Amino acid sequence: MKALVTGAGGGIGAAIARALDARGCRLILVDREMALLDTVAAGLKTPPEKLTCDLSSRDSVEMLCAAIARDHADLDVLINNAGIGIPGAVADLDQDLLDRHLEINLRAPVRLMRAVAPLMIARGKGAMVATVSLGGIISLKDSAIYSASKFGLRGFLAGFHQEMTAHGVKVSGVYPAAVDTPMLHHEALHGGSVLNFVDKVMTPEAVAAATLRAIDSGKLEIYVPWSASILARFFGTFPWMIKPLLPLMERIGEKGRLKFIARKGFSAD
């Protein structure tokens, strides 16, 4: 089985690469920096192909799509894992950063899935999985642009799943709660949403395991953990309830944040 993983140099991407490598997959690892890919590749049993791509650049994404069509028409699995999430009020974020969220989190995975679709349709099989987020179900202050990109990705997956099922191709989204990665460390120390810490912080390996379940089952949405999705789906259904309940949830989340940074040995200052 041949699988391509974007964002393979990060915590979740590296865990997904290791899980697929353990299954004996031939891997194509994609990230912005070759040094990150070299580090991940060094821990794998089978040497992967390594490709650099800046997913915020449309030209770079087009080059990656062309490489897939040219060299990997037999691709079995596409994992759209790369993402960006910088907290901040919309009025305080510069336009370039707003655009980067939309390009990396939404347009790039859509473009890659569009490029791979004809290849998998021709073979009558394949699986595409995107790492989404519970931020694709509930939108909170200081995460508006992040959630906008993830809401869009969730909407795309829902319709695309229906289209591709008829061709024998699986399309799934994995929806993690907070994951113990450098992105979460930054949020914990630099004003990210304390609601990340209301529930248990997941490991990258737990998300990787969910990704394998998605590949095998083709289930539209897989939550990690399922319990954390209950609150998100409640607020997603009744968004007007966020305002009256947010102070309570933030108090709970702040306690969780302080416990998390103490456990990691970070300074709360």
Summary of the structure (lengths in Angstrom):
residues: 269
radius of gyration: 18.1
end to end distance: 47.4
largest distance: 55.7
contacts: 932
relative contact order: 0.12
helix: 58%
strand: 14%
